[in-house]
């Protein structure tokens, strides 16, 4: 196991033991803090000093070695700078439209416009919400909860209680103080029996809170395991079952507050079922981050203005304009000087190299996302208690035969797609684990599903699929024709991947057809994938944004709505249980569990990981302080975040009145 991870877990365990030794001996009485801060008190943290920021984000190249990057991605990563060298004077605040940071987000599908943490599912909505909202607790360079955020965090393993204590005076954008009662309210919303979102899941440990069952079944009107101090600035969260180490990774415990005073009137007006459609969950949502929404044009743009009371310091620019546009239009827009920062697509890299623009640079970093070729192996039903639970399909379709799935995976030419579409920024994934959050757990000896048509044919022959029909395609084990339905929406990757897959699969004798004969639009595709009956489709690719916690439960637990293959097995369940067990506090036990997870996934093949990618961002030369490296706290920056992160855009400055044109 990686020595760094061993050290992290050793330190983490030591901290838990020390905390337990200094605990309150099991006293369940709420902690009462000092009197609350007076209304309107200024942020307790001074604004960031631009000079200090620039100094902190100009590390040596050797500093990048501290970041856990999988070796497979290092050659591509070496082609990109890690931070801007612009040291020109910053435009002063109050410069009007000259000092507006202009972002372009590439998208081939419209944004949903639902920003409320508890209900949003769209990655664009989540990205935009990061501009105005954040977590109660921050995390460190190892993706572990830290004490560098709004609240400190401790977990007492002896008493099985998490303790949060606010250390900053923070305000919602309407001036109302943020308190830990707003975090309690988030739990009440998500655990409510009429909740319509997807966040009530084991991976964020909300179902494990004492009193949740009574609250959900209506026998209690509050959650007894959430104990607030008298001034709402200390919260003790009591759990039914002891937490595993996965809970101490960022994202492991739900830490996103919801403004009680802002959303309660919504519930009174339209009920819990109507929250997601209400304006206060959308463009009128309150935040407490460095920016607040000023104007919102659905599907087109969002304009944020600076929140000068942000607890980490006032932003260096007057506002941020975020516009959505098709990916293929972004290179020309960047050359024309229309934007300061834009998401780039790998397919545009050839154009960048050909045009060789001088007014902006590209920055690359391991992508916080993953994509699988999924095989539909079941549906989402309910367990004995009425909760969502995977139900395996029992229709004897050949896709349920693991040899079929393994052959399909080995006949997928990921390297060609990586070369043609990825332009050198992608490498075929060798593990179900992702380098973004699990690099240290990945077995670097794994090769993954290598492209090998001869091997794929042999796998099918050995499994008994030797008979072929007059058309040359293999017959099922009963001697009957078999067809696999491939459902997919169109994008530059799929436009290359899908026909190549179908061609390669035909070469191993498998007949694959597109759903209704063609690509579908995004909305129809998601309806098919998430809401379709078993048998509508058999194969589909889908990607997800990743959190900082490597535990696989969010995507692969039997009650996870994001379990797209709708698959579970005794082996999978045992490994998931082991990762979430108390034994997992032993680093060697945890490393072994992740190793078994990698092996089991390749043995059972509910999906095939596609590629590991670099995200690419274009940055205009007038931008100062942009860095893809994590930095220390010398500039009042959260220890986990580079200034490239949406949370830290308040530290980005501008040195010219408009983006430079080529």
C-alpha positions in Angstrom: 0.0 0.0 0.0 1.2 3.5 -0.7 3.3 4.8 2.2 1.6 8.2 2.1 -1.8 6.7 2.6 -0.5 4.5 5.4 0.8 7.6 7.1 -2.4 9.5 6.6 -4.4 6.7 8.2 -1.9 6.3 11.0 -2.2 10.0 11.8 -5.9 9.9 11.4 -6.2 6.9 13.8 -3.9 8.7 16.3 -6.1 11.8 16.1 -9.2 9.8 16.8 -7.6 8.1 19.8 -6.5 11.4 21.2 -9.9 12.9 20.7 -11.6 10.0 22.4 -9.2 10.3 25.3 -10.1 13.9 25.7 -13.8 13.4 25.2 -16.6 14.1 27.7 -16.7 10.5 29.0 -20.0 9.8 27.4 -21.9 12.9 28.6 -24.7 13.5 26.1 -25.5 17.0 27.2 -25.3 19.6 24.5 -22.2 21.8 24.5 -23.1 25.5 25.1 -20.8 28.0 23.5 -20.2 31.7 24.3 -22.9 34.1 23.3 -23.6 34.3 19.5 -21.9 37.0 17.5 -23.8 40.3 17.2 -25.8 40.6 14.0 -24.0 42.2 11.1 -20.5 41.5 12.5 -17.9 41.6 9.8 -16.2 38.5 8.5 -13.6 37.3 11.0 -11.0 36.5 8.3 -9.3 39.4 6.6 -9.3 39.7 2.8 -6.5 37.8 1.0 -3.4 39.8 0.2 -2.8 39.5 -3.6 1.0 39.6 -3.0 0.8 36.7 -0.6 -1.5 34.8 -2.9 0.9 35.1 -5.8 3.8 34.0 -3.6 1.9 31.0 -2.3 0.7 29.7 -5.7 4.1 29.9 -7.4 5.6 26.6 -6.1 8.5 24.8 -7.7 7.7 22.2 -10.2 9.0 19.6 -7.6 6.0 20.6 -5.5 3.7 18.8 -7.9 5.3 15.5 -6.8 3.4 15.9 -3.5 0.1 15.4 -5.4 -0.9 11.8 -5.9 -1.0 11.4 -9.7 -1.2 8.0 -11.3 1.9 7.3 -13.4 -0.3 6.6 -16.5 -1.3 10.3 -16.5 2.1 11.8 -15.9 3.3 12.0 -19.5 0.2 13.9 -20.6 0.3 16.1 -17.5 3.9 17.1 -18.1 2.8 19.0 -21.2 1.0 21.7 -19.2 2.0 24.5 -16.9 0.7 24.4 -13.4 0.3 28.1 -12.6 0.2 31.5 -14.2 3.3 33.7 -14.2 1.4 37.0 -14.7 2.6 39.4 -12.0 1.2 42.7 -13.5 -0.8 45.0 -11.1 -4.3 44.0 -10.5 -7.3 46.0 -11.6 -8.8 47.7 -8.5 -12.2 46.7 -7.2 -14.9 49.1 -8.4 -13.6 49.0 -12.0 -17.0 48.0 -13.3 -17.3 45.7 -16.3 -13.5 45.8 -16.8 -13.0 43.8 -13.7 -15.6 41.0 -14.4 -14.1 37.5 -14.7 -15.6 35.8 -17.7 -16.0 32.0 -17.8 -17.2 29.8 -20.6 -18.6 26.3 -19.7 -18.7 23.9 -22.6 -21.9 22.0 -22.9 -23.8 20.2 -25.6 -26.9 20.0 -23.4 -28.8 22.7 -21.5 -28.2 23.3 -17.8 -31.0 22.4 -15.4 -30.9 25.5 -13.2 -31.5 23.6 -10.0 -28.8 24.7 -7.5 -30.1 23.5 -4.1 -27.5 20.9 -2.9 -30.1 18.4 -1.6 -31.9 18.2 -4.9 -29.5 18.9 -7.8 -28.1 16.1 -9.9 -26.7 17.9 -12.9 -23.0 18.5 -12.9 -23.4 22.0 -14.4 -25.8 23.0 -11.6 -23.4 21.7 -9.0 -20.5 23.6 -10.6 -22.4 26.9 -10.5 -23.5 26.3 -7.0 -19.9 26.0 -5.9 -19.6 29.7 -6.8 -22.1 30.7 -4.1 -22.1 27.8 -1.6 -19.7 25.4 0.1 -19.4 23.0 3.1 -19.4 23.7 6.8 -16.1 21.8 7.1 -13.1 22.0 4.8 -10.6 19.3 4.0 -6.9 18.9 3.7 -4.4 17.9 0.9 -5.2 14.2 1.6 -9.0 14.8 1.1 -9.7 14.3 4.8 -12.0 16.5 6.9 -9.9 19.3 8.5 -10.3 22.2 10.9 -9.7 24.8 8.2 -13.3 25.5 7.4 -16.3 27.3 8.8 -16.5 24.7 11.5 -14.0 22.4 13.1 -14.6 18.6 12.9 -13.9 15.8 15.3 -15.1 12.2 15.5 -15.2 10.5 18.8 -15.0 6.8 18.1 -15.6 5.8 21.7 -19.0 7.5 21.8 -19.7 7.3 18.1 -20.4 11.0 17.7 -19.2 13.6 15.2 -18.7 17.1 16.7 -18.8 20.3 14.7 -18.0 23.6 16.2 -18.2 26.9 14.3 -15.0 29.0 14.4 -16.0 31.8 12.0 -18.9 34.2 11.8 -20.5 33.6 8.4 -23.6 35.1 6.9 -26.0 34.1 4.2 -26.2 36.6 1.3 -29.2 38.2 2.9 -27.3 39.0 6.1 -28.8 36.3 8.3 -26.1 34.4 10.3 -25.3 30.9 9.1 -25.5 28.4 11.9 -25.3 24.7 12.4 -29.1 24.7 12.6 -29.0 25.1 8.8 -27.0 21.9 8.6 -29.6 20.2 10.8 -32.3 21.6 8.4 -30.5 19.9 5.5 -30.7 16.6 7.2 -34.4 17.2 7.9 -35.1 18.0 4.2 -33.2 15.0 2.9 -34.6 12.5 5.4 -38.2 13.7 5.1 -40.6 11.0 3.8 -41.7 13.3 1.0 -38.2 14.1 -0.2 -37.9 13.8 -4.0 -34.1 13.9 -4.4 -31.4 11.2 -4.5 -29.2 12.2 -1.5 -30.7 9.9 1.2 -28.1 7.2 0.8 -25.8 5.2 2.9 -22.6 6.8 1.5 -23.3 10.1 3.3 -24.3 8.3 6.5 -27.6 10.3 6.9 -29.5 7.0 7.3 -27.1 6.0 10.1 -28.0 9.0 12.3 -29.9 8.2 15.5 -33.6 9.0 15.2 -33.7 9.1 11.4 -36.1 6.1 11.2 -38.6 7.7 13.6 -38.4 11.0 11.7 -39.0 9.3 8.4 -41.9 7.3 9.5 -43.6 10.3 11.1 -43.4 9.2 14.7 -41.0 12.1 15.5 -40.9 15.6 14.2 -37.2 16.1 14.8 -34.1 14.0 14.5 -33.0 13.0 18.0 -29.4 12.2 17.0 -28.7 15.8 16.0 -28.0 17.8 19.2 -27.4 21.5 18.9 -25.9 23.8 21.5 -28.1 26.7 22.8 -26.5 29.1 20.4 -26.6 26.7 17.4 -22.8 26.9 16.9 -22.0 23.4 18.1 -23.5 20.3 16.7 -23.1 16.7 17.9 -24.2 14.0 15.4 -24.9 10.6 17.0 -24.8 7.5 14.9 -26.4 4.1 15.2 -23.5 2.2 13.8 -19.8 3.2 14.2 -18.5 5.2 11.3 -15.9 3.7 9.0 -12.8 5.7 7.9 -14.6 6.5 4.7 -16.7 9.0 6.7 -13.6 11.1 7.3 -12.9 11.7 3.7 -14.4 14.9 2.2 -17.9 14.2 1.2 -18.2 11.2 3.5 -20.6 13.0 5.9 -23.2 15.4 4.6 -21.9 18.9 5.4 -23.9 21.2 3.0 -26.3 23.5 4.9 -29.6 24.7 3.6 -30.9 28.1 4.8 -33.8 27.2 7.1 -35.3 30.7 7.0 -35.2 30.7 3.2 -36.6 27.3 2.3 -39.1 26.8 5.1 -41.6 29.2 3.4 -41.2 27.1 0.3 -42.2 24.0 2.1 -45.2 25.8 3.7 -46.3 27.0 0.2 -45.7 23.9 -2.0 -44.7 21.1 0.4 -41.5 19.0 0.2 -42.5 17.7 -3.2 -42.4 21.2 -4.7 -39.0 22.3 -3.4 -37.1 21.4 -6.6 -39.3 23.4 -8.9 -39.4 26.6 -6.7 -37.4 29.7 -7.6 -35.8 29.7 -4.1 -34.1 26.4 -5.0 -33.0 27.8 -8.3 -31.9 31.4 -9.2 -33.2 32.8 -6.0 -31.2 30.3 -3.8 -29.3 31.9 -1.0 -25.6 31.2 -0.5 -22.8 32.2 1.8 -19.8 31.9 -0.6 -17.7 34.5 -2.4 -20.4 35.2 -5.1 -24.2 35.6 -5.2 -26.4 35.3 -8.3 -27.4 38.7 -9.7 -29.0 37.5 -13.0 -29.8 34.1 -14.4 -30.8 33.4 -18.0 -31.8 29.7 -18.1 -29.7 27.6 -20.4 -27.5 30.6 -21.3 -25.7 32.4 -18.5 -25.4 33.3 -14.8 -24.0 36.6 -13.6 -22.5 36.6 -10.0 -21.6 39.7 -8.0 -19.0 39.8 -5.3 -19.9 39.0 -1.7 -17.6 41.3 0.2 -18.6 39.7 3.5 -17.2 36.3 2.4 -15.5 34.8 5.5 -12.3 34.0 3.6 -12.0 37.6 2.2 -13.6 39.8 -0.4 -13.1 38.7 -4.1 -10.4 40.4 -6.1 -12.8 41.0 -9.0 -16.2 42.7 -9.1 -18.1 39.8 -10.5 -18.1 36.6 -12.6 -20.1 36.1 -15.8 -20.5 32.4 -16.6 -21.8 31.6 -20.1 -22.7 28.2 -21.6 -21.7 27.4 -25.2 -21.0 24.5 -27.4 -17.6 23.0 -26.9 -16.6 23.4 -30.6 -17.1 27.2 -30.4 -14.8 27.7 -27.4 -11.4 27.8 -29.2 -12.5 30.6 -31.5 -14.1 32.5 -28.6 -10.9 32.2 -26.6 -8.7 33.4 -29.5 -11.1 36.4 -30.0 -10.7 37.4 -26.3 -14.3 36.8 -25.4 -13.5 34.9 -22.2 -10.9 34.7 -19.4 -11.3 31.0 -18.6 -13.0 28.3 -20.5 -13.5 24.6 -20.2 -11.7 22.9 -23.1 -12.5 19.6 -24.8 -9.8 17.2 -25.8 -11.2 17.2 -29.3 -10.2 20.9 -29.6 -6.6 20.3 -28.8 -5.6 19.7 -32.4 -7.1 23.1 -33.3 -5.1 24.7 -30.5 -1.9 23.2 -31.7 -2.6 24.2 -35.3 -3.6 27.9 -34.5 -1.0 28.3 -31.8 -2.7 31.2 -30.0 -0.5 33.4 -27.9 -3.2 35.2 -25.8 -4.1 32.2 -23.6 -2.6 29.0 -22.3 -4.0 25.5 -21.5 -3.8 23.9 -18.1 -4.4 20.2 -17.5 -5.2 18.2 -14.4 -6.6 14.7 -13.6 -10.4 14.8 -14.3 -12.8 14.7 -11.4 -15.0 12.4 -13.4 -15.3 8.8 -14.6 -17.1 7.0 -17.5 -18.2 3.4 -17.8 -19.7 1.2 -20.5 -22.6 -0.1 -18.5 -24.5 -3.4 -19.0 -28.1 -3.3 -17.8 -28.3 -6.2 -15.4 -31.3 -5.3 -13.3 -33.8 -2.7 -12.3 -34.4 -0.5 -9.2 -37.0 -2.0 -7.0 -37.6 -1.9 -3.2 -36.4 -3.8 -0.2 -38.6 -5.2 2.5 -38.8 -1.8 4.1 -39.8 0.0 0.9 -36.4 1.6 0.3 -34.8 1.5 -3.2 -32.9 -1.6 -3.9 -31.4 -3.3 -7.0 -33.4 -6.2 -8.4 -31.4 -8.4 -10.8 -33.0 -9.2 -14.1 -34.1 -12.8 -14.5 -35.1 -12.9 -18.2 -32.2 -15.1 -19.3 -31.0 -12.4 -21.7 -27.4 -13.2 -22.8 -26.2 -9.9 -21.3 -26.5 -11.6 -17.9 -23.8 -14.0 -19.0 -20.5 -12.7 -17.7 -18.6 -14.2 -20.7 -20.7 -12.0 -23.0 -19.8 -8.9 -21.0 -16.2 -9.7 -20.8 -16.0 -10.3 -24.5 -17.8 -7.0 -25.2 -15.3 -5.2 -22.9 -12.2 -6.7 -24.5 -13.6 -5.8 -28.0 -13.8 -2.1 -27.1 -11.0 -0.2 -28.6 -10.5 2.5 -26.0 -7.0 3.4 -27.2 -8.1 4.4 -30.6 -10.8 6.6 -29.1 -8.3 8.0 -26.7 -6.0 8.9 -29.6 -8.6 10.2 -32.0 -10.9 12.1 -29.5 -8.7 12.4 -26.5 -5.7 13.8 -28.4 -3.2 12.3 -25.9 -5.1 13.5 -22.8 -6.8 10.1 -22.2 -5.4 6.7 -21.3 -7.4 3.5 -21.2 -8.5 2.9 -17.6 -6.7 0.0 -15.9 -9.0 -0.2 -12.9 -12.5 0.6 -11.7 -10.8 2.9 -9.2 -10.1 6.4 -10.4 -6.8 8.3 -10.1 -8.6 11.5 -8.9 -9.6 10.1 -5.5 -8.0 6.6 -5.3 -4.6 6.8 -7.0 -2.9 5.2 -3.9 -5.2 2.3 -3.9 -4.9 1.3 -7.5 -2.9 -1.8 -8.3 -0.5 -0.5 -10.9 0.1 -4.0 -12.3 -3.4 -4.1 -13.7 -3.9 -3.8 -17.4 -7.7 -3.6 -17.4 -9.8 -4.8 -20.4 -7.1 -4.6 -23.1 -8.4 -4.5 -26.7 -8.0 -8.0 -28.0 -10.4 -9.4 -30.6 -8.8 -12.8 -30.6 -9.2 -13.0 -26.8 -12.8 -11.8 -27.0 -13.6 -14.5 -29.6 -11.9 -17.2 -27.5 -13.9 -16.1 -24.4 -17.2 -16.6 -26.3 -16.1 -19.9 -27.8 -15.1 -21.2 -24.4 -18.5 -20.2 -22.9 -20.3 -22.2 -25.6 -21.4 -19.4 -27.9 -20.0 -21.3 -31.0 -23.1 -21.6 -33.2 -23.7 -18.9 -35.7 -26.7 -17.9 -37.8 -26.8 -17.4 -41.6 -25.9 -13.7 -41.0 -22.7 -14.7 -39.3 -23.7 -13.6 -35.8 -23.5 -15.9 -32.8 -26.6 -17.6 -31.5 -27.4 -17.9 -27.8 -27.0 -21.1 -25.8 -30.4 -22.3 -27.0 -29.4 -21.8 -30.7 -31.5 -18.7 -31.1 -30.5 -15.3 -32.6 -29.5 -12.7 -30.0 -29.4 -8.9 -30.3 -28.1 -6.3 -27.8 -29.6 -2.9 -27.7 -27.2 0.0 -27.4 -28.7 3.2 -26.0 -26.6 6.4 -26.3 -26.8 10.2 -26.7 -24.6 12.0 -29.2 -21.4 13.9 -28.3 -18.0 14.0 -29.9 -16.8 11.0 -28.0 -19.8 8.8 -28.6 -19.9 9.8 -32.3 -16.6 8.0 -32.6 -17.0 5.3 -29.9 -20.4 3.9 -30.7 -19.9 3.0 -34.4 -16.4 1.7 -33.6 -17.8 -0.5 -30.8 -20.6 -1.9 -33.0 -18.1 -2.6 -35.7 -15.7 -4.4 -33.4 -18.5 -6.3 -31.7 -19.7 -7.6 -35.0 -16.2 -8.9 -35.6 -16.6 -11.2 -32.6 -20.0 -12.3 -33.8 -22.2 -10.2 -31.5 -25.2 -8.3 -33.1 -25.6 -4.9 -31.5 -28.2 -2.3 -32.6 -28.8 1.3 -31.6 -31.9 2.0 -29.5 -34.6 2.8 -32.1 -31.8 2.9 -34.7 -30.0 6.1 -33.8 -28.6 8.3 -31.1 -31.1 9.9 -28.7 -31.1 13.4 -27.3 -29.8 13.8 -23.7 -33.2 14.1 -22.1 -34.6 10.9 -23.7 -31.3 9.1 -22.9 -31.5 9.9 -19.2 -35.2 8.8 -19.1 -34.2 5.5 -20.8 -31.3 4.9 -18.5 -32.8 5.9 -15.2 -36.5 5.2 -15.7 -36.7 2.4 -18.3 -38.0 -1.1 -17.8 -35.5 -4.0 -17.9 -34.9 -4.9 -21.5 -35.3 -1.5 -23.1 -31.5 -1.2 -23.4 -28.7 -3.6 -22.7 -25.6 -1.4 -23.2 -24.9 2.3 -22.6 -22.1 4.6 -21.6 -22.5 7.1 -18.8 -20.2 9.3 -16.8 -20.2 10.8 -13.3 -18.5 13.5 -11.4 -16.5 12.1 -8.5 -16.3 13.1 -4.9 -13.1 13.1 -2.8 -14.1 9.9 -1.0 -12.8 6.7 -2.9 -15.4 4.5 -1.3 -17.5 3.0 -4.1 -20.9 2.9 -2.3 -22.4 6.0 -4.1 -22.1 4.3 -7.5 -22.2 0.6 -6.6 -24.2 0.0 -3.4 -27.5 -1.9 -4.1 -29.5 1.0 -2.8 -27.6 3.6 -4.8 -29.7 5.3 -7.5 -26.5 6.0 -9.4 -25.8 2.2 -9.6 -26.6 2.4 -13.4 -26.0 -1.3 -14.3 -28.5 -2.1 -11.4 -26.1 -4.8 -10.2 -25.1 -6.4 -6.9 -23.7 -9.8 -6.0 -22.7 -11.5 -2.7 -19.0 -10.8 -3.5 -19.7 -7.1 -4.2 -21.8 -6.7 -1.1 -19.1 -8.3 1.1 -16.4 -6.0 -0.2 -18.7 -2.9 0.2 -19.4 -4.0 3.8 -15.7 -4.5 4.4 -14.8 -1.0 3.2 -17.6 0.4 5.4 -16.6 -1.7 8.4 -14.7 -1.0 11.6 -11.9 -3.3 10.4 -11.3 -0.7 7.7 -9.6 1.5 10.3 -6.7 -0.9 9.7 -4.9 0.5 6.7 -3.8 -2.9 5.5 -7.3 -4.3 5.8 -8.6 -1.3 3.8 -6.0 -1.6 1.1 -6.8 -5.3 0.7 -10.5 -4.6 0.4 -9.9 -2.1 -2.4 -7.6 -4.7 -4.1 -10.4 -7.3 -3.9 -12.8 -4.7 -5.3 -10.7 -4.2 -8.3 -10.4 -7.9 -8.9 -14.1 -8.6 -8.3 -15.1 -5.9 -10.7 -13.1 -7.4 -13.5 -14.3 -10.9 -12.6 -18.0 -10.0 -12.7 -18.0 -7.1 -15.3 -21.2 -5.2 -14.6 -19.5 -2.3 -16.5 -16.2 -1.6 -18.2 -14.2 1.5 -17.2 -13.5 3.6 -20.2 -10.6 6.0 -19.9 -8.7 8.1 -17.3 -8.6 11.7 -18.5 -7.1 15.1 -18.0 -9.4 18.0 -17.7 -8.2 21.0 -19.8 -8.9 24.6 -19.1 -8.0 27.6 -21.2 -6.8 30.7 -19.3 -6.4 34.2 -20.8 -3.1 36.0 -20.2 -4.8 38.8 -18.2 -5.7 36.3 -15.4 -3.5 36.4 -12.3 -3.1 33.8 -9.6 -4.5 30.8 -11.5 -3.0 27.5 -10.3 -3.9 23.9 -10.7 -1.7 22.9 -7.7 -3.0 22.7 -4.2 -1.5 25.3 -2.0 -0.9 25.9 1.7 -2.8 28.2 4.0 -0.4 31.2 3.8 -2.8 33.1 1.6 -6.0 32.2 3.5 -6.7 29.5 1.0 -8.3 26.2 2.0 -5.6 23.6 2.1 -7.4 21.3 -0.2 -8.1 23.7 -3.1 -6.1 25.2 -5.9 -7.3 28.6 -7.2 -8.5 26.8 -10.3 -11.2 25.3 -8.1 -14.6 27.0 -8.3 -14.5 27.6 -4.6 -11.4 29.8 -4.8 -12.3 32.0 -7.8 -12.4 35.0 -5.3 -8.6 34.8 -5.4 -8.3 35.2 -9.1 -7.4 38.7 -10.3 -7.4 40.5 -13.6 -4.6 42.8 -14.9 -6.1 44.3 -18.1 -9.5 45.9 -18.9 -10.5 43.1 -21.2 -9.3 39.6 -22.1 -6.4 39.7 -24.6 -7.3 38.8 -28.2 -4.9 36.8 -30.3 
